[in-house]
Amino acid sequence: MPRGHRRRPSHAAAATLPDDDDLLSEILLRLPPQPSSLPRASLVCKRWRRLVTEPHFRRRFRARHRSPPLIGFFDVVVGHNFFSSVMDPPDRIPGERFCPPLGDGRGSCEPKQWRIFGCSHGRVLLYNRKQKEIVLWDPPTGDHRRVAVPPEFDNEDKTIWNGAVLCAAAGDRSHVHGGFCSCPFKVAIVGVASNHTQVFACIYSSETGEWSDLVLAAVPFGVLCVINPGVLVGNTLYWMLFGLEFAIVEFDLDRHSLAVIEGPSGAKLLGNCCSQVVLTEGGGLGLANLSCHSLQMWERKVCSEGVAKWVLRKSDKLWKILGQRSRVELILGYTDDINVMLLSIDSYIYVLQLDSLQFRKLWKTPKISRNHPYASIYGSGI
C-alpha cells in the first residue's frame, strides 16, 4: 500500500438509538403535533410503539403542544361529507374516519334530526331534538357520552338553539385535556322562549350528573334564534342573538347568571354570516365584523369607572390582507381553541388566523354553509 494512503471504511458506522427510554421519550415528545407523527413513529419498532402508546407519554405530548393544529371542520349539516380535512398528506384524515355515533342503540339513525353545536377542547357537541339528547363525542377515539335533556327545556314554550362543551378544568391553564374518564366536562345549552322576548340557559355537569336550574333574561327586541358557536372568555360563555336586531347573550358560569349585551354602536351588523363573537389577543371579549369589504375587530373594555364599552381595535380592508380584490365575503365558522376563523370569499374557503391575520386558501366550493373548525392533538390510528 503506498505510503500516506489511508484505507477508507467499507461503510459508515450505523447510527445507534438511545438505550435509555427516558431519553428516547424526550426525543419523541419533540415530534410535531401533526396527525401522522405518532402513528408513523409507532411503526419504527416495537419499542417506539410501546413508548408512544403509553398514557403518560400521550398526556406529556398534549401538554408540550398546547396549541393544537387545525385538523379540519365539521359541516353544520350532520350526514354525508360531515367532516373535511384541511391538511395535506400524510396528515389528511379521511372524512369517513370521523363518523359520529348517531345510532339510538336500536340501530336507528336519522342524521337530519341531529344538529352540531360546536367543537371545543377536542370534543364535539351534538344534539337530537327529537330524542331530547346531547352527545359528547371524541372523534379521534370514537369515545362518546350521551346525556338526556329534560323535556321542559325544549318543548312548545322553549326551543334549544345552541350549546357549548367545555372541560370542567378549562380555567386551569396547567390542565391537560384528556378523555372523558380523566377529564370531567360541562355542557351549556341556550335557547329562546316561544314568545321571542326571552332567552334561557342552563348547564350540565358530568361530576354531579345533573342539570342546573334554568336562568332567563329579557331581550329588548324580537329574537328568533341563538347563532354561531359559543365562545368561552374566562369562565363566561357568549353567543350571538339573531332577530329583528343583533345582540350578544352572556352566560356567567360562576354566578349562573344570564345577560344580553348590545353590539358596538359603530358597527353595521349585517347578518349571521358577517359577525362573530371572538377572543381578543389578550383573551377578552371581541367581535369580528365584515362590512364594506373590511374586517373590523372590536373589543369590549371596562373603564376605571366600571363601565363597559366597545372599542374598535383594527379595521383592515380584506384586499390588503388577502392581496386581492373580492366581491362577496362571509364568515363560515370560528374556534376559540386557536382563534381561527373560516371565511368564504368569492366561493373560495379561507382559514384566517385572527391574532396574526395570516391566511391560507383552501379550495373552491359552490356550497356555502356554516362550519365548525376542529383543532386537536390527534394521536389515534396507532
Secondary structure, 3 states (H helix, E strand, C coil): CCCCCCCCCCCCCCCCCCCCHHHHHHHHCCCCCCCCHHHHHHCCCHHHHHHHCCHHHHHHHHHHCCCCCEEEEEECECCCCCEEECCCCCCCCCHHHCCCCCCCCCCCCCHHHEEEEEEECCEEEEEECCCCEEEEECCCCCCEEEEECCHHHCCCCEEEEEEEEEECCCCCCCCCCCCCCCCCEEEEEEEEECCCCEEEEEEEECCCCEECCCEEEECCCCEEEEEEEEEEECCEEEEEEEECCEEEEEEECCCCEEEEEECCCCCCCCCCCCEEEEECCCCCEEEEEEECCEEEEEEEEECCCCCEEEEEEEEEEHHHHHCCCCCCEEEEEEECCCCEEEEEECCEEEEEECCCCEEEEEEECCCCCCEEEEECCCCCCC
